[in-house]
Amino acid sequence: MENPLEAYETTEALTYGLAGLGSLNVGATELLGTNYVQDAIGTGNMELAAFAFGAGGAALLAQKLDLAEVWED
């Protein structure tokens, strides 16, 4: 069985992971009222985590909409 992440560079796979984790956390926060990322890393680092999730999402959008060449194809 082939690993689906082998097609991506490490940074691209990490960015997909950050964006996915961020979106899942927002969904869980809205539906369940529990912020799992904040519980895991503490309240003091939440701004840094939100920045990382946002940067990951912005990089993915820029790549997918052909606005910027974030990763070489």
mmCIF file of the N, C-alpha and C atoms, coordinates in Angstrom:
data_MODEL
# 
_entry.id   MODEL 
# 
loop_
_atom_site.group_PDB 
_atom_site.id 
_atom_site.type_symbol 
_atom_site.label_atom_id 
_atom_site.label_alt_id 
_atom_site.label_comp_id 
_atom_site.label_asym_id 
_atom_site.label_entity_id 
_atom_site.label_seq_id 
_atom_site.pdbx_PDB_ins_code 
_atom_site.Cartn_x 
_atom_site.Cartn_y 
_atom_site.Cartn_z 
_atom_site.occupancy 
_atom_site.B_iso_or_equiv 
_atom_site.pdbx_formal_charge 
_atom_site.auth_seq_id 
_atom_site.auth_comp_id 
_atom_site.auth_asym_id 
_atom_site.auth_atom_id 
_atom_site.pdbx_PDB_model_num 
ATOM 1   N N  . MET A 1 1  ? 0.845   -1.175 0.000  1.00 0.00 ? 1  MET A N  1 
ATOM 2   C CA . MET A 1 1  ? 0.000   0.000  0.000  1.00 0.00 ? 1  MET A CA 1 
ATOM 3   C C  . MET A 1 1  ? 0.891   1.238  0.000  1.00 0.00 ? 1  MET A C  1 
ATOM 4   N N  . GLU A 1 2  ? 0.584   2.177  -0.856 1.00 0.00 ? 2  GLU A N  1 
ATOM 5   C CA . GLU A 1 2  ? 1.395   3.384  -1.004 1.00 0.00 ? 2  GLU A CA 1 
ATOM 6   C C  . GLU A 1 2  ? 0.966   4.449  0.006  1.00 0.00 ? 2  GLU A C  1 
ATOM 7   N N  . ASN A 1 3  ? 1.949   5.113  0.579  1.00 0.00 ? 3  ASN A N  1 
ATOM 8   C CA . ASN A 1 3  ? 1.682   6.199  1.511  1.00 0.00 ? 3  ASN A CA 1 
ATOM 9   C C  . ASN A 1 3  ? 1.271   7.437  0.719  1.00 0.00 ? 3  ASN A C  1 
ATOM 10  N N  . PRO A 1 4  ? 0.080   7.993  0.961  1.00 0.00 ? 4  PRO A N  1 
ATOM 11  C CA . PRO A 1 4  ? -0.367  9.142  0.167  1.00 0.00 ? 4  PRO A CA 1 
ATOM 12  C C  . PRO A 1 4  ? 0.464   10.401 0.412  1.00 0.00 ? 4  PRO A C  1 
ATOM 13  N N  . LEU A 1 5  ? 1.171   10.489 1.522  1.00 0.00 ? 5  LEU A N  1 
ATOM 14  C CA . LEU A 1 5  ? 1.971   11.683 1.806  1.00 0.00 ? 5  LEU A CA 1 
ATOM 15  C C  . LEU A 1 5  ? 3.322   11.668 1.102  1.00 0.00 ? 5  LEU A C  1 
ATOM 16  N N  . GLU A 1 6  ? 3.705   10.549 0.476  1.00 0.00 ? 6  GLU A N  1 
ATOM 17  C CA . GLU A 1 6  ? 4.980   10.503 -0.234 1.00 0.00 ? 6  GLU A CA 1 
ATOM 18  C C  . GLU A 1 6  ? 4.987   11.415 -1.452 1.00 0.00 ? 6  GLU A C  1 
ATOM 19  N N  . ALA A 1 7  ? 3.829   11.757 -1.965 1.00 0.00 ? 7  ALA A N  1 
ATOM 20  C CA . ALA A 1 7  ? 3.744   12.633 -3.133 1.00 0.00 ? 7  ALA A CA 1 
ATOM 21  C C  . ALA A 1 7  ? 4.022   14.090 -2.766 1.00 0.00 ? 7  ALA A C  1 
ATOM 22  N N  . TYR A 1 8  ? 3.993   14.430 -1.494 1.00 0.00 ? 8  TYR A N  1 
ATOM 23  C CA . TYR A 1 8  ? 4.177   15.802 -1.051 1.00 0.00 ? 8  TYR A CA 1 
ATOM 24  C C  . TYR A 1 8  ? 5.547   15.983 -0.413 1.00 0.00 ? 8  TYR A C  1 
ATOM 25  N N  . GLU A 1 9  ? 6.034   17.213 -0.475 1.00 0.00 ? 9  GLU A N  1 
ATOM 26  C CA . GLU A 1 9  ? 7.232   17.551 0.273  1.00 0.00 ? 9  GLU A CA 1 
ATOM 27  C C  . GLU A 1 9  ? 6.873   17.593 1.759  1.00 0.00 ? 9  GLU A C  1 
ATOM 28  N N  . THR A 1 10 ? 7.874   17.534 2.595  1.00 0.00 ? 10 THR A N  1 
ATOM 29  C CA . THR A 1 10 ? 7.629   17.538 4.033  1.00 0.00 ? 10 THR A CA 1 
ATOM 30  C C  . THR A 1 10 ? 6.924   18.811 4.476  1.00 0.00 ? 10 THR A C  1 
ATOM 31  N N  . THR A 1 11 ? 7.345   19.953 3.961  1.00 0.00 ? 11 THR A N  1 
ATOM 32  C CA . THR A 1 11 ? 6.715   21.212 4.370  1.00 0.00 ? 11 THR A CA 1 
ATOM 33  C C  . THR A 1 11 ? 5.276   21.298 3.895  1.00 0.00 ? 11 THR A C  1 
ATOM 34  N N  . GLU A 1 12 ? 5.002   20.759 2.720  1.00 0.00 ? 12 GLU A N  1 
ATOM 35  C CA . GLU A 1 12 ? 3.632   20.779 2.215  1.00 0.00 ? 12 GLU A CA 1 
ATOM 36  C C  . GLU A 1 12 ? 2.739   19.875 3.056  1.00 0.00 ? 12 GLU A C  1 
ATOM 37  N N  . ALA A 1 13 ? 3.232   18.695 3.412  1.00 0.00 ? 13 ALA A N  1 
ATOM 38  C CA . ALA A 1 13 ? 2.454   17.790 4.259  1.00 0.00 ? 13 ALA A CA 1 
ATOM 39  C C  . ALA A 1 13 ? 2.222   18.404 5.634  1.00 0.00 ? 13 ALA A C  1 
ATOM 40  N N  . LEU A 1 14 ? 3.225   19.079 6.175  1.00 0.00 ? 14 LEU A N  1 
ATOM 41  C CA . LEU A 1 14 ? 3.078   19.752 7.465  1.00 0.00 ? 14 LEU A CA 1 
ATOM 42  C C  . LEU A 1 14 ? 2.046   20.871 7.379  1.00 0.00 ? 14 LEU A C  1 
ATOM 43  N N  . THR A 1 15 ? 2.046   21.603 6.276  1.00 0.00 ? 15 THR A N  1 
ATOM 44  C CA . THR A 1 15 ? 1.082   22.685 6.104  1.00 0.00 ? 15 THR A CA 1 
ATOM 45  C C  . THR A 1 15 ? -0.332  22.145 5.985  1.00 0.00 ? 15 THR A C  1 
ATOM 46  N N  . TYR A 1 16 ? -0.500  21.051 5.231  1.00 0.00 ? 16 TYR A N  1 
ATOM 47  C CA . TYR A 1 16 ? -1.816  20.414 5.177  1.00 0.00 ? 16 TYR A CA 1 
ATOM 48  C C  . TYR A 1 16 ? -2.268  19.977 6.568  1.00 0.00 ? 16 TYR A C  1 
ATOM 49  N N  . GLY A 1 17 ? -1.350  19.435 7.337  1.00 0.00 ? 17 GLY A N  1 
ATOM 50  C CA . GLY A 1 17 ? -1.681  19.016 8.695  1.00 0.00 ? 17 GLY A CA 1 
ATOM 51  C C  . GLY A 1 17 ? -2.085  20.171 9.581  1.00 0.00 ? 17 GLY A C  1 
ATOM 52  N N  . LEU A 1 18 ? -1.342  21.278 9.506  1.00 0.00 ? 18 LEU A N  1 
ATOM 53  C CA . LEU A 1 18 ? -1.677  22.458 10.309 1.00 0.00 ? 18 LEU A CA 1 
ATOM 54  C C  . LEU A 1 18 ? -3.042  23.024 9.928  1.00 0.00 ? 18 LEU A C  1 
ATOM 55  N N  . ALA A 1 19 ? -3.285  23.148 8.640  1.00 0.00 ? 19 ALA A N  1 
ATOM 56  C CA . ALA A 1 19 ? -4.572  23.686 8.190  1.00 0.00 ? 19 ALA A CA 1 
ATOM 57  C C  . ALA A 1 19 ? -5.721  22.770 8.604  1.00 0.00 ? 19 ALA A C  1 
ATOM 58  N N  . GLY A 1 20 ? -5.515  21.469 8.469  1.00 0.00 ? 20 GLY A N  1 
ATOM 59  C CA . GLY A 1 20 ? -6.555  20.522 8.875  1.00 0.00 ? 20 GLY A CA 1 
ATOM 60  C C  . GLY A 1 20 ? -6.804  20.537 10.365 1.00 0.00 ? 20 GLY A C  1 
ATOM 61  N N  . LEU A 1 21 ? -5.734  20.570 11.137 1.00 0.00 ? 21 LEU A N  1 
ATOM 62  C CA . LEU A 1 21 ? -5.881  20.619 12.590 1.00 0.00 ? 21 LEU A CA 1 
ATOM 63  C C  . LEU A 1 21 ? -6.578  21.896 13.032 1.00 0.00 ? 21 LEU A C  1 
ATOM 64  N N  . GLY A 1 22 ? -6.209  22.998 12.411 1.00 0.00 ? 22 GLY A N  1 
ATOM 65  C CA . GLY A 1 22 ? -6.856  24.274 12.748 1.00 0.00 ? 22 GLY A CA 1 
ATOM 66  C C  . GLY A 1 22 ? -8.336  24.274 12.440 1.00 0.00 ? 22 GLY A C  1 
ATOM 67  N N  . SER A 1 23 ? -8.708  23.748 11.278 1.00 0.00 ? 23 SER A N  1 
ATOM 68  C CA . SER A 1 23 ? -10.123 23.732 10.926 1.00 0.00 ? 23 SER A CA 1 
ATOM 69  C C  . SER A 1 23 ? -10.912 22.760 11.798 1.00 0.00 ? 23 SER A C  1 
ATOM 70  N N  . LEU A 1 24 ? -10.319 21.617 12.120 1.00 0.00 ? 24 LEU A N  1 
ATOM 71  C CA . LEU A 1 24 ? -10.999 20.689 13.031 1.00 0.00 ? 24 LEU A CA 1 
ATOM 72  C C  . LEU A 1 24 ? -11.174 21.297 14.417 1.00 0.00 ? 24 LEU A C  1 
ATOM 73  N N  . ASN A 1 25 ? -10.172 22.035 14.871 1.00 0.00 ? 25 ASN A N  1 
ATOM 74  C CA . ASN A 1 25 ? -10.266 22.656 16.185 1.00 0.00 ? 25 ASN A CA 1 
ATOM 75  C C  . ASN A 1 25 ? -11.359 23.727 16.218 1.00 0.00 ? 25 ASN A C  1 
ATOM 76  N N  . VAL A 1 26 ? -11.462 24.518 15.145 1.00 0.00 ? 26 VAL A N  1 
ATOM 77  C CA . VAL A 1 26 ? -12.519 25.537 15.098 1.00 0.00 ? 26 VAL A CA 1 
ATOM 78  C C  . VAL A 1 26 ? -13.887 24.870 15.106 1.00 0.00 ? 26 VAL A C  1 
ATOM 79  N N  . GLY A 1 27 ? -14.037 23.784 14.346 1.00 0.00 ? 27 GLY A N  1 
ATOM 80  C CA . GLY A 1 27 ? -15.309 23.060 14.346 1.00 0.00 ? 27 GLY A CA 1 
ATOM 81  C C  . GLY A 1 27 ? -15.654 22.492 15.710 1.00 0.00 ? 27 GLY A C  1 
ATOM 82  N N  . ALA A 1 28 ? -14.668 21.904 16.375 1.00 0.00 ? 28 ALA A N  1 
ATOM 83  C CA . ALA A 1 28 ? -14.907 21.341 17.709 1.00 0.00 ? 28 ALA A CA 1 
ATOM 84  C C  . ALA A 1 28 ? -15.226 22.433 18.716 1.00 0.00 ? 28 ALA A C  1 
ATOM 85  N N  . THR A 1 29 ? -14.565 23.574 18.577 1.00 0.00 ? 29 THR A N  1 
ATOM 86  C CA . THR A 1 29 ? -14.829 24.680 19.501 1.00 0.00 ? 29 THR A CA 1 
ATOM 87  C C  . THR A 1 29 ? -16.258 25.185 19.335 1.00 0.00 ? 29 THR A C  1 
ATOM 88  N N  . GLU A 1 30 ? -16.701 25.308 18.095 1.00 0.00 ? 30 GLU A N  1 
ATOM 89  C CA . GLU A 1 30 ? -18.056 25.807 17.849 1.00 0.00 ? 30 GLU A CA 1 
ATOM 90  C C  . GLU A 1 30 ? -19.132 24.787 18.213 1.00 0.00 ? 30 GLU A C  1 
ATOM 91  N N  . LEU A 1 31 ? -18.904 23.524 17.876 1.00 0.00 ? 31 LEU A N  1 
ATOM 92  C CA . LEU A 1 31 ? -19.933 22.515 18.122 1.00 0.00 ? 31 LEU A CA 1 
ATOM 93  C C  . LEU A 1 31 ? -19.945 22.014 19.564 1.00 0.00 ? 31 LEU A C  1 
ATOM 94  N N  . LEU A 1 32 ? -18.760 21.807 20.137 1.00 0.00 ? 32 LEU A N  1 
ATOM 95  C CA . LEU A 1 32 ? -18.672 21.180 21.450 1.00 0.00 ? 32 LEU A CA 1 
ATOM 96  C C  . LEU A 1 32 ? -18.297 22.143 22.569 1.00 0.00 ? 32 LEU A C  1 
ATOM 97  N N  . GLY A 1 33 ? -17.827 23.325 22.194 1.00 0.00 ? 33 GLY A N  1 
ATOM 98  C CA . GLY A 1 33 ? -17.417 24.292 23.201 1.00 0.00 ? 33 GLY A CA 1 
ATOM 99  C C  . GLY A 1 33 ? -16.072 23.971 23.839 1.00 0.00 ? 33 GLY A C  1 
ATOM 100 N N  . THR A 1 34 ? -15.302 23.096 23.229 1.00 0.00 ? 34 THR A N  1 
ATOM 101 C CA . THR A 1 34 ? -14.002 22.705 23.769 1.00 0.00 ? 34 THR A CA 1 
ATOM 102 C C  . THR A 1 34 ? -12.917 23.047 22.762 1.00 0.00 ? 34 THR A C  1 
ATOM 103 N N  . ASN A 1 35 ? -11.923 23.799 23.198 1.00 0.00 ? 35 ASN A N  1 
ATOM 104 C CA . ASN A 1 35 ? -10.800 24.172 22.346 1.00 0.00 ? 35 ASN A CA 1 
ATOM 105 C C  . ASN A 1 35 ? -9.659  23.216 22.661 1.00 0.00 ? 35 ASN A C  1 
ATOM 106 N N  . TYR A 1 36 ? -9.516  22.179 21.844 1.00 0.00 ? 36 TYR A N  1 
ATOM 107 C CA . TYR A 1 36 ? -8.532  21.135 22.120 1.00 0.00 ? 36 TYR A CA 1 
ATOM 108 C C  . TYR A 1 36 ? -7.096  21.621 21.992 1.00 0.00 ? 36 TYR A C  1 
ATOM 109 N N  . VAL A 1 37 ? -6.834  22.511 21.044 1.00 0.00 ? 37 VAL A N  1 
ATOM 110 C CA . VAL A 1 37 ? -5.476  23.034 20.887 1.00 0.00 ? 37 VAL A CA 1 
ATOM 111 C C  . VAL A 1 37 ? -5.091  23.860 22.103 1.00 0.00 ? 37 VAL A C  1 
ATOM 112 N N  . GLN A 1 38 ? -6.000  24.675 22.584 1.00 0.00 ? 38 GLN A N  1 
ATOM 113 C CA . GLN A 1 38 ? -5.724  25.479 23.771 1.00 0.00 ? 38 GLN A CA 1 
ATOM 114 C C  . GLN A 1 38 ? -5.507  24.583 24.986 1.00 0.00 ? 38 GLN A C  1 
ATOM 115 N N  . ASP A 1 39 ? -6.263  23.518 25.102 1.00 0.00 ? 39 ASP A N  1 
ATOM 116 C CA . ASP A 1 39 ? -6.073  22.580 26.202 1.00 0.00 ? 39 ASP A CA 1 
ATOM 117 C C  . ASP A 1 39 ? -4.719  21.884 26.113 1.00 0.00 ? 39 ASP A C  1 
ATOM 118 N N  . ALA A 1 40 ? -4.261  21.611 24.877 1.00 0.00 ? 40 ALA A N  1 
ATOM 119 C CA . ALA A 1 40 ? -3.008  20.884 24.693 1.00 0.00 ? 40 ALA A CA 1 
ATOM 120 C C  . ALA A 1 40 ? -1.780  21.762 24.895 1.00 0.00 ? 40 ALA A C  1 
ATOM 121 N N  . ILE A 1 41 ? -1.819  22.999 24.399 1.00 0.00 ? 41 ILE A N  1 
ATOM 122 C CA . ILE A 1 41 ? -0.614  23.838 24.449 1.00 0.00 ? 41 ILE A CA 1 
ATOM 123 C C  . ILE A 1 41 ? -0.667  24.940 25.482 1.00 0.00 ? 41 ILE A C  1 
ATOM 124 N N  . GLY A 1 42 ? -1.820  25.169 26.083 1.00 0.00 ? 42 GLY A N  1 
ATOM 125 C CA . GLY A 1 42 ? -1.939  26.218 27.088 1.00 0.00 ? 42 GLY A CA 1 
ATOM 126 C C  . GLY A 1 42 ? -2.427  27.520 26.476 1.00 0.00 ? 42 GLY A C  1 
ATOM 127 N N  . THR A 1 43 ? -2.933  28.384 27.319 1.00 0.00 ? 43 THR A N  1 
ATOM 128 C CA . THR A 1 43 ? -3.528  29.625 26.823 1.00 0.00 ? 43 THR A CA 1 
ATOM 129 C C  . THR A 1 43 ? -2.480  30.626 26.373 1.00 0.00 ? 43 THR A C  1 
ATOM 130 N N  . GLY A 1 44 ? -1.269  30.563 26.899 1.00 0.00 ? 44 GLY A N  1 
ATOM 131 C CA . GLY A 1 44 ? -0.244  31.533 26.549 1.00 0.00 ? 44 GLY A CA 1 
ATOM 132 C C  . GLY A 1 44 ? 0.268   31.391 25.131 1.00 0.00 ? 44 GLY A C  1 
ATOM 133 N N  . ASN A 1 45 ? 0.171   30.210 24.560 1.00 0.00 ? 45 ASN A N  1 
ATOM 134 C CA . ASN A 1 45 ? 0.689   29.965 23.210 1.00 0.00 ? 45 ASN A CA 1 
ATOM 135 C C  . ASN A 1 45 ? -0.401  29.934 22.150 1.00 0.00 ? 45 ASN A C  1 
ATOM 136 N N  . MET A 1 46 ? -1.612  30.300 22.501 1.00 0.00 ? 46 MET A N  1 
ATOM 137 C CA . MET A 1 46 ? -2.724  30.190 21.558 1.00 0.00 ? 46 MET A CA 1 
ATOM 138 C C  . MET A 1 46 ? -2.568  31.131 20.376 1.00 0.00 ? 46 MET A C  1 
ATOM 139 N N  . GLU A 1 47 ? -2.019  32.322 20.587 1.00 0.00 ? 47 GLU A N  1 
ATOM 140 C CA . GLU A 1 47 ? -1.830  33.262 19.481 1.00 0.00 ? 47 GLU A CA 1 
ATOM 141 C C  . GLU A 1 47 ? -0.842  32.697 18.461 1.00 0.00 ? 47 GLU A C  1 
ATOM 142 N N  . LEU A 1 48 ? 0.224   32.070 18.947 1.00 0.00 ? 48 LEU A N  1 
ATOM 143 C CA . LEU A 1 48 ? 1.209   31.461 18.052 1.00 0.00 ? 48 LEU A CA 1 
ATOM 144 C C  . LEU A 1 48 ? 0.590   30.310 17.270 1.00 0.00 ? 48 LEU A C  1 
ATOM 145 N N  . ALA A 1 49 ? -0.228  29.510 17.918 1.00 0.00 ? 49 ALA A N  1 
ATOM 146 C CA . ALA A 1 49 ? -0.890  28.400 17.235 1.00 0.00 ? 49 ALA A CA 1 
ATOM 147 C C  . ALA A 1 49 ? -1.861  28.927 16.183 1.00 0.00 ? 49 ALA A C  1 
ATOM 148 N N  . ALA A 1 50 ? -2.625  29.951 16.513 1.00 0.00 ? 50 ALA A N  1 
ATOM 149 C CA . ALA A 1 50 ? -3.561  30.529 15.550 1.00 0.00 ? 50 ALA A CA 1 
ATOM 150 C C  . ALA A 1 50 ? -2.816  31.110 14.348 1.00 0.00 ? 50 ALA A C  1 
ATOM 151 N N  . PHE A 1 51 ? -1.666  31.730 14.590 1.00 0.00 ? 51 PHE A N  1 
ATOM 152 C CA . PHE A 1 51 ? -0.857  32.252 13.492 1.00 0.00 ? 51 PHE A CA 1 
ATOM 153 C C  . PHE A 1 51 ? -0.360  31.118 12.598 1.00 0.00 ? 51 PHE A C  1 
ATOM 154 N N  . ALA A 1 52 ? 0.094   30.016 13.197 1.00 0.00 ? 52 ALA A N  1 
ATOM 155 C CA . ALA A 1 52 ? 0.585   28.876 12.411 1.00 0.00 ? 52 ALA A CA 1 
ATOM 156 C C  . ALA A 1 52 ? -0.531  28.267 11.572 1.00 0.00 ? 52 ALA A C  1 
ATOM 157 N N  . PHE A 1 53 ? -1.729  28.118 12.148 1.00 0.00 ? 53 PHE A N  1 
ATOM 158 C CA . PHE A 1 53 ? -2.855  27.567 11.402 1.00 0.00 ? 53 PHE A CA 1 
ATOM 159 C C  . PHE A 1 53 ? -3.245  28.502 10.257 1.00 0.00 ? 53 PHE A C  1 
ATOM 160 N N  . GLY A 1 54 ? -3.285  29.794 10.532 1.00 0.00 ? 54 GLY A N  1 
ATOM 161 C CA . GLY A 1 54 ? -3.640  30.766 9.498  1.00 0.00 ? 54 GLY A CA 1 
ATOM 162 C C  . GLY A 1 54 ? -2.618  30.822 8.383  1.00 0.00 ? 54 GLY A C  1 
ATOM 163 N N  . ALA A 1 55 ? -1.338  30.783 8.733  1.00 0.00 ? 55 ALA A N  1 
ATOM 164 C CA . ALA A 1 55 ? -0.292  30.807 7.723  1.00 0.00 ? 55 ALA A CA 1 
ATOM 165 C C  . ALA A 1 55 ? -0.351  29.551 6.852  1.00 0.00 ? 55 ALA A C  1 
ATOM 166 N N  . GLY A 1 56 ? -0.624  28.421 7.472  1.00 0.00 ? 56 GLY A N  1 
ATOM 167 C CA . GLY A 1 56 ? -0.769  27.181 6.707  1.00 0.00 ? 56 GLY A CA 1 
ATOM 168 C C  . GLY A 1 56 ? -1.930  27.242 5.728  1.00 0.00 ? 56 GLY A C  1 
ATOM 169 N N  . GLY A 1 57 ? -3.049  27.752 6.194  1.00 0.00 ? 57 GLY A N  1 
ATOM 170 C CA . GLY A 1 57 ? -4.214  27.899 5.321  1.00 0.00 ? 57 GLY A CA 1 
ATOM 171 C C  . GLY A 1 57 ? -3.973  28.886 4.193  1.00 0.00 ? 57 GLY A C  1 
ATOM 172 N N  . ALA A 1 58 ? -3.308  30.005 4.493  1.00 0.00 ? 58 ALA A N  1 
ATOM 173 C CA . ALA A 1 58 ? -3.006  30.995 3.459  1.00 0.00 ? 58 ALA A CA 1 
ATOM 174 C C  . ALA A 1 58 ? -2.058  30.430 2.410  1.00 0.00 ? 58 ALA A C  1 
ATOM 175 N N  . ALA A 1 59 ? -1.066  29.671 2.833  1.00 0.00 ? 59 ALA A N  1 
ATOM 176 C CA . ALA A 1 59 ? -0.133  29.069 1.881  1.00 0.00 ? 59 ALA A CA 1 
ATOM 177 C C  . ALA A 1 59 ? -0.840  28.062 0.982  1.00 0.00 ? 59 ALA A C  1 
ATOM 178 N N  . LEU A 1 60 ? -1.733  27.281 1.556  1.00 0.00 ? 60 LEU A N  1 
ATOM 179 C CA . LEU A 1 60 ? -2.473  26.308 0.742  1.00 0.00 ? 60 LEU A CA 1 
ATOM 180 C C  . LEU A 1 60 ? -3.378  26.995 -0.269 1.00 0.00 ? 60 LEU A C  1 
ATOM 181 N N  . LEU A 1 61 ? -4.077  28.048 0.159  1.00 0.00 ? 61 LEU A N  1 
ATOM 182 C CA . LEU A 1 61 ? -4.946  28.770 -0.767 1.00 0.00 ? 61 LEU A CA 1 
ATOM 183 C C  . LEU A 1 61 ? -4.150  29.422 -1.885 1.00 0.00 ? 61 LEU A C  1 
ATOM 184 N N  . ALA A 1 62 ? -3.031  30.046 -1.532 1.00 0.00 ? 62 ALA A N  1 
ATOM 185 C CA . ALA A 1 62 ? -2.199  30.690 -2.550 1.00 0.00 ? 62 ALA A CA 1 
ATOM 186 C C  . ALA A 1 62 ? -1.707  29.668 -3.568 1.00 0.00 ? 62 ALA A C  1 
ATOM 187 N N  . GLN A 1 63 ? -1.328  28.498 -3.119 1.00 0.00 ? 63 GLN A N  1 
ATOM 188 C CA . GLN A 1 63 ? -0.842  27.452 -4.027 1.00 0.00 ? 63 GLN A CA 1 
ATOM 189 C C  . GLN A 1 63 ? -1.974  26.919 -4.902 1.00 0.00 ? 63 GLN A C  1 
ATOM 190 N N  . LYS A 1 64 ? -3.114  26.623 -4.293 1.00 0.00 ? 64 LYS A N  1 
ATOM 191 C CA . LYS A 1 64 ? -4.214  26.010 -5.040 1.00 0.00 ? 64 LYS A CA 1 
ATOM 192 C C  . LYS A 1 64 ? -4.863  26.978 -6.019 1.00 0.00 ? 64 LYS A C  1 
ATOM 193 N N  . LEU A 1 65 ? -4.861  28.279 -5.721 1.00 0.00 ? 65 LEU A N  1 
ATOM 194 C CA . LEU A 1 65 ? -5.455  29.273 -6.608 1.00 0.00 ? 65 LEU A CA 1 
ATOM 195 C C  . LEU A 1 65 ? -4.439  29.859 -7.587 1.00 0.00 ? 65 LEU A C  1 
ATOM 196 N N  . ASP A 1 66 ? -3.235  29.303 -7.605 1.00 0.00 ? 66 ASP A N  1 
ATOM 197 C CA . ASP A 1 66 ? -2.148  29.756 -8.482 1.00 0.00 ? 66 ASP A CA 1 
ATOM 198 C C  . ASP A 1 66 ? -1.818  31.233 -8.294 1.00 0.00 ? 66 ASP A C  1 
ATOM 199 N N  . LEU A 1 67 ? -1.927  31.713 -7.065 1.00 0.00 ? 67 LEU A N  1 
ATOM 200 C CA . LEU A 1 67 ? -1.542  33.090 -6.763 1.00 0.00 ? 67 LEU A CA 1 
ATOM 201 C C  . LEU A 1 67 ? -0.058  33.195 -6.456 1.00 0.00 ? 67 LEU A C  1 
ATOM 202 N N  . ALA A 1 68 ? 0.514   32.123 -5.977 1.00 0.00 ? 68 ALA A N  1 
ATOM 203 C CA . ALA A 1 68 ? 1.940   32.097 -5.640 1.00 0.00 ? 68 ALA A CA 1 
ATOM 204 C C  . ALA A 1 68 ? 2.442   30.670 -5.783 1.00 0.00 ? 68 ALA A C  1 
ATOM 205 N N  . GLU A 1 69 ? 3.731   30.546 -6.057 1.00 0.00 ? 69 GLU A N  1 
ATOM 206 C CA . GLU A 1 69 ? 4.365   29.233 -6.146 1.00 0.00 ? 69 GLU A CA 1 
ATOM 207 C C  . GLU A 1 69 ? 5.000   28.942 -4.788 1.00 0.00 ? 69 GLU A C  1 
ATOM 208 N N  . VAL A 1 70 ? 4.234   28.321 -3.899 1.00 0.00 ? 70 VAL A N  1 
ATOM 209 C CA . VAL A 1 70 ? 4.720   28.018 -2.560 1.00 0.00 ? 70 VAL A CA 1 
ATOM 210 C C  . VAL A 1 70 ? 5.619   26.794 -2.605 1.00 0.00 ? 70 VAL A C  1 
ATOM 211 N N  . TRP A 1 71 ? 5.180   25.759 -3.317 1.00 0.00 ? 71 TRP A N  1 
ATOM 212 C CA . TRP A 1 71 ? 5.972   24.547 -3.510 1.00 0.00 ? 71 TRP A CA 1 
ATOM 213 C C  . TRP A 1 71 ? 6.111   24.321 -5.000 1.00 0.00 ? 71 TRP A C  1 
ATOM 214 N N  . GLU A 1 72 ? 7.237   23.778 -5.402 1.00 0.00 ? 72 GLU A N  1 
ATOM 215 C CA . GLU A 1 72 ? 7.430   23.463 -6.818 1.00 0.00 ? 72 GLU A CA 1 
ATOM 216 C C  . GLU A 1 72 ? 6.570   22.267 -7.194 1.00 0.00 ? 72 GLU A C  1 
ATOM 217 N N  . ASP A 1 73 ? 5.956   22.348 -8.342 1.00 0.00 ? 73 ASP A N  1 
ATOM 218 C CA . ASP A 1 73 ? 5.124   21.237 -8.814 1.00 0.00 ? 73 ASP A CA 1 
ATOM 219 C C  . ASP A 1 73 ? 5.946   20.177 -9.473 1.00 0.00 ? 73 ASP A C  1 
# 
